Amino acid sequence: MQPALAELRLGSHVLSGPFGLSPMAQFTCWPLRVLCQEHGASFSCTEMVKARFVVEGDPETMRILERHPSERLCGGQICGADEEELAGAARILTRELGFPFVDFNIACPIRRIVSDGAGGGLLADPPKVERLVRVLRDAADPAPVTVKMRSGLDEANITAVEVARAAEAGGAAMIALHPRTVRQAYGGKADHAIVEAVAKAVRVPVVGGGDVRSAPEAVAMLRDRGCALVYFARAATGDPWIFARAQALLETGAEPPLPDAREVCAVFRRHLDMLIEHLGEETACRHARRLAKDYAAHLQPPEAREAFYAALCQLSTREQAEAALARFGGGA
């Protein structure tokens, strides 16, 4: 049975709702996390970084781990398979960088990560998962440790239930499941029945995800699959409003309307400005090009979507963005 929202906790933190932002490489830097939290995301994580690079103080890793002062509940996500490196990284994340929780990635399908026995490679070894989660829990204490996992290595090796139980035994406070295999990576179809199986197998809250593209799909997962929370991933990259729509649908049975052109332009502008603060103008504009199509999806009629994307897909300066946004009713 789905617990009452007031009962949803992560350590000492009471979650504001059951919808979170999934960590995604090259997308979930602090500008997106801030926007999504402002629109109702109850928690999020950084992009994944290697534990070894955290311990070594690698500059790019430290940049990825940057947070904004306004962020409420954001965990630092790490991967690795070495106990000393994981313990050292957990202590740095919680004691030096102030992260409220540590998220252990055993889901990454990247070949070089898996071949090192880290990320999704750990799905073949539940006893090691239990041991490493316990190491992280002890190092991060009193901050909780959460686990991000997949269904298994491939269709012939679906180990999600065994791995989830091992993570729980090691002390994981929450388990997030992307119900695809490592071999699938981001292709094929997510198997939400595996979310249901994991939710029934453990006592800690389970976060379901994978192919959740709308508020109705998120609410249906809570209702039909028995998970306590749901992750939005790519569906949120140009649609931070999706969290508020999902929360409203859950509470009232009615989904608010999509944002109008002026609001889309205003939030895109703010997203770009925060990216410039975080990355510098040139890099931020390149990043925003990839977001333009996601934001454009909310415009009507369809011709406006095409025009919006065409105006911003080659974005190179903040001034150019302002001129393009003014054409769509989004003047500053």
Disulfide bonds with the S-S distance in Angstrom:
none
